Amino acid sequence: MKIGFIGLGIMGSRMAANLQKHGYSLVVFNRTRAKAEPLLGPCGTFSDSPAKLAEQVDILFTMLAHPDAVEQAALGANGFLGQLKTNALWVDCSSVNPSFSKKMAVEAAQRGVHFVDAPVTGSAPAAADAELVFWVGADAADLERIRSLLLCMGNKIVHAGGHGMGTSMKMVVNLLLGAGMASFAEAMALGQGLGLSQKMLFDSLLGAPTVAPFLASKREKIESGNYEVEFPLRWMQKDMQLASVSAYESGVAMPLANVTKEIYRLAMRDGHETEDFSAIYEYLSNDSDFATTDQSRRLPAMTQLHQAN
C-alpha cells in the first residue's frame, strides 16, 4: 500500500510525520518544497505535482487551507483526481463546507475513486502528539480501509455518516470554538474595564461551568501577549464563513455567528491574521477600540463593524 500526502502546513506536516513514525513510506507534495524537506529520506519522496504523485499511490491524504485549494489540487492543471488508480481512496482532511465535500465525492466516483471527508479537531500540539479527532463522512467499508492510518495521527474517530457528514460536524465544532473564544475575550474585556484584574478573571472563570474547557489552554498566550500560532486566526474566520455559507444553503439563521465572523475579519484587518485565533482577545481587550471607555475611540470601531456587516 502506497500513501500520498498533499498539504504540509502546520497540521499536515505533523500528520504526515506521524504516519512515517509508524513505518509508512510517503510520496508528498507541497507548493513550497521547503516545507516537505523534513519528511524526505528513506520514508519520504517528493513529487513534482499532484498528478505525478497520484500515479504512485493507493491512498491519498489532502490537508489544504480551503475549498479552492483542494479543488485546484484535485481538478486543476496537474490535478490528482484524474490520475488516481481505479478503487484508490482519497481522504480529504481539509476544513471545507459539506456541500463541497459532497461535490468532490461525486467527482471522485465518476473516476472510480473512493472518497472520504475526514476533517480534524485539534491544533498543532495535538497533531504532533497524534491526538487529533477525526470527523468522518464515508461509506463504512472505506473507513475500515483507513482506520489504522487515522489512528496513527489521532486518538478518536467519529463516523458521522455519509459523504459531507464529517465536514458537517467540523463546521459545528469550529463554530463553537470561534464563538466561544470571542465571547470569552469580550467577557474578559468587560471585567477588566470594570476594574477586575486579568488574574482574578482567569482564576475565577477557567474551570467554571460557563466557560469552555479549551479556553484554559489559551491563558498563557493571553497573559504573555505571545500568540504563537497553533490554529491561525484567518483560518478560524474562514471556517466561520464556511459555516455561514452552509447555514444559508440549509436555511438556518445564524445571527451570532455572522457577527462573530466579521469581528474576526476586522481582527485580520488589524494585523492578527497569522496569529493564533486566541489573538481575538488582543483585538477586543481593554487596549482596543472595542473595550476602551474613550467613546471617541469606540465609535470608529463600531462604525467599522457596522459597515462590515
ZIRAQUI-V264491 format. One record per helix or strand of 3 or more residues. SS is the DSSP state (~ for helix, > for strand). FROM is the first residue (numbers start at 1). LEN is the number of residues. Records with the same first field share a line. If there is no record, write none. Layout:
SS: FROM-LEN / FROM-LEN
//
This chain:
>: 3-4 / 26-4 / 44-3 / 59-4 / 89-4 / 114-8 / 132-6 / 154-8
~: 12-10 / 33-7 / 50-5 / 67-9 / 98-13 / 124-5 / 140-14 / 165-29 / 198-8 / 213-12 / 233-18 / 255-18 / 277-8 / 295-14
//
